[in-house]
Amino acid sequence: MAEKIKIYYAAAMLGDRSNLSDNRIIFRELEKRGYEMLTKFVIEDELDIYKGRKPREIFERDIEHLEETDVVVADISYPSTGVGFEIAYGLLNNKYVISICRKDRINKASALVRGITWKNFQLLTYNDPLEIADEIDKIVKNLYFKK
């Protein structure tokens, strides 16, 4: 692949952002590894909605990013309707989706998401954000650089 692999990183925004610190670490580690991270706004302190961006603008931007992405990485450690939508959209549009969840939160994560058995989906649990970034990196490289 000549171009950078694009990753759409999804995480809880308006709801519980307790995992923001982990998300920042994972996001930046993937960025350091050369991936084009399409959703920098996910790890910012101030949300777009509070910056004056309209819900329709957010929807249209996110759909555009989901269309152009190669892989969706979705943190499901804390409930989020938006993240569930992004996972479904990715799967239904034949994107590879990697859902991640803190090990101590897995039983609180959506049973529907935990039950997905499709070939283009993988669920990973973690304790250490650096280790999960390594694991995501290995999976993505395996998807795109098998030969």
FIKEMAR-681536 format. One record per residue (C-alpha): y, x, z; residue in three letters. Coordinates in Angstrom, 1 decimal, decimal comma. Each point is the difference from the previous one (the first is absolute). Layout:
BEGIN
{c2:Y c1:X c3:Z residuo:ala}
...
//
This chain:
BEGIN
{c2:0,0 c1:0,0 c3:0,0 residuo:met}
{c2:3,2 c1:1,6 c3:-1,1 residuo:ala}
{c2:2,4 c1:-2,2 c3:2,0 residuo:glu}
{c2:0,0 c1:-0,3 c3:3,8 residuo:lys}
{c2:-2,3 c1:-2,5 c3:1,5 residuo:ile}
{c2:2,0 c1:-2,9 c3:1,3 residuo:lys}
{c2:-0,7 c1:-1,5 c3:3,4 residuo:ile}
{c2:1,3 c1:-3,3 c3:1,3 residuo:tyr}
{c2:0,0 c1:0,3 c3:3,8 residuo:tyr}
{c2:0,1 c1:-3,3 c3:1,8 residuo:ala}
{c2:0,5 c1:-0,6 c3:3,7 residuo:ala}
{c2:1,4 c1:-2,7 c3:2,4 residuo:ala}
{c2:3,7 c1:-0,3 c3:-0,5 residuo:met}
{c2:1,6 c1:-3,1 c3:1,6 residuo:leu}
{c2:-2,8 c1:-0,4 c3:2,6 residuo:gly}
{c2:-1,4 c1:2,5 c3:2,4 residuo:asp}
{c2:1,0 c1:3,5 c3:-1,1 residuo:arg}
{c2:-1,8 c1:1,8 c3:2,8 residuo:ser}
{c2:-1,8 c1:2,2 c3:-2,5 residuo:asn}
{c2:3,2 c1:1,2 c3:-1,7 residuo:leu}
{c2:-0,4 c1:3,6 c3:1,4 residuo:ser}
{c2:-3,6 c1:0,2 c3:-1,4 residuo:asp}
{c2:1,2 c1:-1,5 c3:-3,3 residuo:asn}
{c2:2,8 c1:2,6 c3:-0,3 residuo:arg}
{c2:-2,5 c1:2,9 c3:0,6 residuo:ile}
{c2:-2,5 c1:-1,4 c3:-2,5 residuo:ile}
{c2:2,6 c1:-0,8 c3:-2,6 residuo:phe}
{c2:1,6 c1:3,4 c3:0,2 residuo:arg}
{c2:-3,3 c1:1,9 c3:-0,1 residuo:glu}
{c2:-1,0 c1:-1,9 c3:-3,2 residuo:leu}
{c2:3,4 c1:0,9 c3:-1,4 residuo:glu}
{c2:-0,5 c1:3,7 c3:0,9 residuo:lys}
{c2:-3,2 c1:-0,1 c3:-1,9 residuo:arg}
{c2:1,9 c1:-0,9 c3:-3,2 residuo:gly}
{c2:-0,5 c1:-3,8 c3:-0,2 residuo:tyr}
{c2:2,8 c1:-2,1 c3:-1,2 residuo:glu}
{c2:0,7 c1:-2,4 c3:2,9 residuo:met}
{c2:1,5 c1:-3,2 c3:-1,4 residuo:leu}
{c2:0,9 c1:-1,7 c3:3,3 residuo:thr}
{c2:2,3 c1:2,3 c3:2,0 residuo:lys}
{c2:1,6 c1:-3,1 c3:1,5 residuo:phe}
{c2:-3,1 c1:-0,6 c3:2,0 residuo:val}
{c2:0,7 c1:2,9 c3:2,3 residuo:ile}
{c2:3,7 c1:-0,4 c3:0,3 residuo:glu}
{c2:1,6 c1:-1,1 c3:3,3 residuo:asp}
{c2:2,1 c1:-2,7 c3:-1,5 residuo:glu}
{c2:-1,7 c1:-2,7 c3:-2,1 residuo:leu}
{c2:1,2 c1:-1,1 c3:-3,4 residuo:asp}
{c2:0,5 c1:-3,5 c3:1,2 residuo:ile}
{c2:2,5 c1:1,2 c3:2,5 residuo:tyr}
{c2:1,7 c1:2,1 c3:-2,6 residuo:lys}
{c2:0,8 c1:-3,2 c3:-1,9 residuo:gly}
{c2:-2,8 c1:0,1 c3:-2,5 residuo:arg}
{c2:-1,2 c1:-3,6 c3:-0,9 residuo:lys}
{c2:-3,6 c1:-1,1 c3:0,4 residuo:pro}
{c2:-0,3 c1:-0,5 c3:-3,7 residuo:arg}
{c2:1,3 c1:3,5 c3:-0,7 residuo:glu}
{c2:-2,6 c1:1,4 c3:2,4 residuo:ile}
{c2:-2,8 c1:-2,0 c3:-1,6 residuo:phe}
{c2:1,0 c1:1,1 c3:-3,5 residuo:glu}
{c2:0,3 c1:3,7 c3:1,0 residuo:arg}
{c2:-3,3 c1:-0,1 c3:1,8 residuo:asp}
{c2:-1,9 c1:-1,7 c3:-2,9 residuo:ile}
{c2:1,5 c1:2,6 c3:-2,4 residuo:glu}
{c2:-1,3 c1:2,8 c3:2,3 residuo:his}
{c2:-3,4 c1:-1,7 c3:0,4 residuo:leu}
{c2:-0,2 c1:-0,2 c3:-3,8 residuo:glu}
{c2:0,7 c1:3,7 c3:-0,6 residuo:glu}
{c2:-2,0 c1:1,4 c3:2,9 residuo:thr}
{c2:-3,4 c1:1,7 c3:-0,3 residuo:asp}
{c2:-1,1 c1:-0,5 c3:3,6 residuo:val}
{c2:1,0 c1:-2,4 c3:2,8 residuo:val}
{c2:-0,2 c1:1,4 c3:3,5 residuo:val}
{c2:0,4 c1:-2,8 c3:2,6 residuo:ala}
{c2:0,3 c1:0,4 c3:3,7 residuo:asp}
{c2:-1,6 c1:-3,0 c3:1,6 residuo:ile}
{c2:0,4 c1:1,2 c3:3,6 residuo:ser}
{c2:2,5 c1:-2,8 c3:0,8 residuo:tyr}
{c2:0,0 c1:-3,4 c3:-1,7 residuo:pro}
{c2:2,2 c1:-0,5 c3:-3,0 residuo:ser}
{c2:0,0 c1:-2,8 c3:-2,5 residuo:thr}
{c2:1,7 c1:2,3 c3:-2,5 residuo:gly}
{c2:-2,6 c1:2,7 c3:0,3 residuo:val}
{c2:-2,8 c1:-2,7 c3:-0,5 residuo:gly}
{c2:1,8 c1:-1,1 c3:-3,2 residuo:phe}
{c2:0,3 c1:3,6 c3:-1,2 residuo:glu}
{c2:-3,7 c1:0,6 c3:0,6 residuo:ile}
{c2:-1,0 c1:-3,1 c3:-1,9 residuo:ala}
{c2:2,4 c1:0,7 c3:-2,8 residuo:tyr}
{c2:-1,3 c1:3,5 c3:-0,4 residuo:gly}
{c2:-3,6 c1:-1,1 c3:0,0 residuo:leu}
{c2:0,5 c1:-2,8 c3:-2,4 residuo:leu}
{c2:1,8 c1:2,4 c3:-2,4 residuo:asn}
{c2:-2,8 c1:2,5 c3:0,1 residuo:asn}
{c2:1,9 c1:2,6 c3:2,1 residuo:lys}
{c2:-2,0 c1:2,1 c3:2,4 residuo:tyr}
{c2:0,9 c1:-1,1 c3:3,6 residuo:val}
{c2:-0,5 c1:2,1 c3:3,1 residuo:ile}
{c2:0,7 c1:-1,9 c3:3,2 residuo:ser}
{c2:0,4 c1:2,1 c3:3,1 residuo:ile}
{c2:0,0 c1:-1,1 c3:3,6 residuo:cys}
{c2:0,2 c1:1,7 c3:3,4 residuo:arg}
{c2:-3,4 c1:0,1 c3:1,6 residuo:lys}
{c2:1,4 c1:-1,7 c3:3,2 residuo:asp}
{c2:1,4 c1:-2,9 c3:-2,2 residuo:arg}
{c2:-2,9 c1:-0,7 c3:-2,3 residuo:ile}
{c2:-1,3 c1:-3,0 c3:1,9 residuo:asn}
{c2:3,5 c1:-1,5 c3:-0,2 residuo:lys}
{c2:0,3 c1:0,5 c3:-3,8 residuo:ala}
{c2:-0,7 c1:-2,8 c3:-2,4 residuo:ser}
{c2:-3,7 c1:-0,9 c3:-0,2 residuo:ala}
{c2:0,6 c1:-1,1 c3:-3,6 residuo:leu}
{c2:1,3 c1:3,5 c3:-0,9 residuo:val}
{c2:-2,7 c1:1,7 c3:2,0 residuo:arg}
{c2:-2,6 c1:-2,0 c3:-1,9 residuo:gly}
{c2:1,1 c1:1,0 c3:-3,5 residuo:ile}
{c2:-2,9 c1:1,4 c3:-2,0 residuo:thr}
{c2:1,5 c1:0,5 c3:-3,4 residuo:trp}
{c2:-0,5 c1:3,4 c3:-1,7 residuo:lys}
{c2:3,7 c1:0,7 c3:-0,2 residuo:asn}
{c2:0,5 c1:-0,3 c3:3,7 residuo:phe}
{c2:-0,6 c1:2,3 c3:2,9 residuo:gln}
{c2:0,7 c1:-0,4 c3:3,8 residuo:leu}
{c2:0,5 c1:3,1 c3:2,1 residuo:leu}
{c2:0,7 c1:0,2 c3:3,7 residuo:thr}
{c2:1,7 c1:3,0 c3:1,7 residuo:tyr}
{c2:1,3 c1:1,5 c3:3,2 residuo:asn}
{c2:2,1 c1:2,8 c3:-1,5 residuo:asp}
{c2:2,5 c1:-0,7 c3:-2,8 residuo:pro}
{c2:-0,4 c1:3,5 c3:-1,4 residuo:leu}
{c2:-3,7 c1:-0,4 c3:-0,3 residuo:glu}
{c2:0,3 c1:-3,4 c3:-1,8 residuo:ile}
{c2:2,5 c1:1,5 c3:-2,4 residuo:ala}
{c2:-2,6 c1:2,7 c3:-0,8 residuo:asp}
{c2:-2,7 c1:-2,7 c3:-0,5 residuo:glu}
{c2:2,3 c1:-2,1 c3:-2,3 residuo:ile}
{c2:0,8 c1:3,2 c3:-2,0 residuo:asp}
{c2:-3,7 c1:0,7 c3:-0,5 residuo:lys}
{c2:-0,7 c1:-3,6 c3:-1,1 residuo:ile}
{c2:2,9 c1:-0,1 c3:-2,5 residuo:val}
{c2:-0,9 c1:3,5 c3:-1,4 residuo:lys}
{c2:-3,6 c1:-1,2 c3:-0,4 residuo:asn}
{c2:1,2 c1:-3,1 c3:-1,9 residuo:leu}
{c2:2,2 c1:1,9 c3:-2,4 residuo:tyr}
{c2:-1,6 c1:3,5 c3:-0,3 residuo:phe}
{c2:-3,7 c1:-0,6 c3:0,1 residuo:lys}
{c2:-0,9 c1:2,3 c3:-2,9 residuo:lys}
//
